[in-house]
Amino acid sequence: IAFGSIAYDINPSINNGALYIYYGKASMSGNMNVSTADLILYGANAYDMLGSVAGLGDINADGFDDYAVGGYGYDVGDTNDKTGAIYLMYGGSERLTGTHNVSEVNDALIYGEIPGNYFGKGIFSIGDFNGDGKSDFAVSADGYKSDTGSLYVFYGGEYLGEINAVDANKKFYGEEGAKDIFGSQATEISDINGDGLS
């Protein structure tokens, strides 16, 4: 199970954000302070606001489930540009434990298309949308074009290094000028029309 805390501070910087992960156990008794988490990931920079999270299934088809954690305040260029980013974390046979800067242990970084996007505020598993046998995922950018909002769809695969969201497989965006904050929520709704695709 994973919990996000977007206002988590790494002194002297503030609002780095953090993610707390507990690995499965046969039993957990009593109330727990999250400082006891098996793994704590914190944002690389002040105001990254790391903490959105989603389990993604096995996006790279290696037999292990993967997850992503987002920091929608992440700056790509100028200070406080709030482009936003997500970090992909691939599963494996060895469990990562302890406390880590997420930028030092991630497998891939996907960052927003333009400043002010708030890319990564929402991350969603959408099943096997294109029917290739791999899990796919979507990422929201509700600040896109002055709060019009957009949703980027990424097909399953082996993502490595730094990737611009402009390279997503699909992008859906709200009606121009509507300020609808499109894409703030998304989910897989399974195969509703019986064609074998999610």
N, C-alpha and C positions, 0 to 999 in steps of 0.2 A: 504494500500500500504506500502511496506517496501523498505528501501534503506540501503545499506551497505557502510561502510567506514573503510577499513582494516588498515589504518595508524593512526586511532584515538588514542590519547595518554591519559592515566590517570596518571598525574604527581605523582611521578617522573618517572614512567615506560613509555615506548614508544611502539607504534604499538600494543596496546591491541586490537584495532579494535572495531567497534560498529555497531549496527543495530538500525535504526530509523523506527518506525511504526506509521502510521496515521490510525486511525479507520475511517470507512466510515462516510461521512457527506453529508447532502443534498446539501451543497454548501461550497466552499472554495475560497475566493477571494484574488487576488493579489499574489505576490511572497512571499515565506515563507523561513525563516531560519530554518534549520532542528532542531535547539534547541527547537523549539515549538512542536516537535513530541509528540504524546500521550504516547508513550513508547520508552525508550532508553535502550538497552541492551549493555553492554560493556564486552570485554574479561577479563577473570580472571587474566591473566598474561601478562607481556611484551612479545611482538612478537607472541602472539596468532593469530593475524591478523583475528579477527572475522569479518564477513561481508558477506560471501556467504549466500544465503537464497533461500528457495523455499516453496511455499504453497503445502501441501501434500494431500489435501483432508482429509477425515475422516479415518485415518489409524487404529484407535482403536474402530471404530463403536459405538461411544457414541452419535452420532447425531451432533457433532461439528467438524468443519474443524480444522486441525492441521498444524503446520509448523515446519521447522527446520532451524537452523542457524549454519553455519560452521566456524571454526577457523583452517585453514590448517597449522598454525604454532604451534599449541598446542603441548606441550611436555609431554610425558608420563613418561619418565624416566630421563635420563641425560638432563642437560640444553641444549637447542637448538637442540633437536633431531628431531624436526619437524615431528612427527608422524601424527599429525592432529586429529581433532575430530569434531563431530556435536552434537548439543544440540537439543533434541526434545521438542517441546512446544505444549502441548495439548490445544485445544480450550475448552471454558466453558462459562457458563452463566455470570460469573463475569469477567470483563475486567481488566487485569493488566495494571497499568499506572505508570508513574514516571520513574526514572532512577535506573537501577539495574545491579549488577554483574550477568551475565548470569548463572554462576555456582551456584547461590543461588536461582534461580527461575525456572530452567529447570525441566522437568519431567524425562528425561533420557539422558545419555551421551553415545555416541558410538564413540570409538576411533580407530585409525588406527592399522593395523596388525603389521607393522614393522616401525622402525625409518626411516625418510626420505620419507615417503609415500605421504606427503601432503594430507592426507585423509580429505575430506570435502571441497576441493577447488571448487568442483561442486556438487550440490544437485539437484535431478530431480524427479518430480512426473511422474510415468509411468502408471497411471491408475490401473485397477484391472488385473494385469498380470496373476495371477493364478486362477482367476475366483471364489474366495471365498467370494465375496461381499465386500471386504475391499480394500481401496486404498493402493497401494504399492509404493515404492520409491527406487531410486538408488543413490549411492554416489561414486564420482570419487576419485581416488588416483593416480594422474598422475606422482608421483615420484616413484611409485612401481618398484622395481628391476632396479634401475638406469635409470629411465624415460621410461621404457617399458610401464608402465601405467596399471591400472586396474579399474574395475567398479564393485561395490558390490551392489547386489539387496537384498532388505529386503521386505518380505511380510508384509501386514498389520497385526497389533496385538497390544497388550498392552506391550510396552517396558518400563522398569523401571530400575533405578539404572545405573550402569556402564557396558557397553557391549563391548567386543572386536569385531572388524569387521570380524575376522576369523569366527564368528558365523553367518555371513550373510547366507541367503538361497541359493544364487548363487553368484559366482564370475566369471567375464569374464576378461581376461587379454590379453595384446598385444603379438605379436610375440617376442619370446625371443631375447634379444640383439638388437632389432630394434630401440630402443629409439624413438618410435612413439608417446609417451605420449598418449597412448590409453585411452579412457574414458573421455576425456576432455569435451565432449558434449554428451548428451543423451536426448531422449524425448519419450513420448508416441506417437505412430502412429495409435492408435485406432485399430479396427478389420479389417485388410486389407484382411484377407482370409476367413471371414465369419464363423469362428468357435465359435463365442461368447466370445472370449478372446481378451484383448488388445494386 
